[in-house]
Amino acid sequence: HVLKIREQLPGIDSVGYVRPNSSRQAPGDFLLRLVYLFDRPLDQPSLAMPVTPEPIRRDAIFRARDTGDMAATGPLRSHINPDRPDIFLIFLPLYRHGMAPELPELRRQNFEGAVFLALQPARLMQSVLKNQPAMDAYVRLRYEGYVDDGRPQLAPVTVYENFNGGRF
């Protein structure tokens, strides 16, 4: 069975995973493997590289690890395609033995890495709205951070906006 990500989920910019770098021979805190990139031929081999994520990416990886749940970044520049529109990264943690341990300290000990999706909000919204009947609507997608997070957040930012003559 073949996943048709490009056709079915065009808002996904890339798919891959990160895992802690246990090798002292390669620089970087994590090893990143990119298995899908929206505008890259599907038959090309995956890309792999050591990386040291900056604080926004690192916080999302560690938030996923520590909560045992998905965690996302705010909008940021892609390392792979920096000239493209901003993306959001969503991380899903992976643990030894499959399930997320109940206690945070056990999650940290058993953390194997995280699967990630990079979403491009404008392409995602265009794909959702293109199949809708003509709308007289104003659509705005804003990122305002995590509601339950006590840490400093990015300033709220509009990541998609479309005005089609509607009233708001």
Buried (B, 14 or more C-beta within 10 A) or exposed (E): EEEEBEEEBBBBBBBBBBBEBEEEEEEBEBBBBBEBBBEBEEEEEEBEEBBEBEEEBBBBBBBBBBBBEBBBBBBBEBBBBEEBBBBBBBBBBBBEEEEBBEEEEBBEEBBBBBBBBBBBBBBBBBBEBEEEEEEEBEBEBEBEBEEEEEEEEEEEEEBBEBEEEEEE
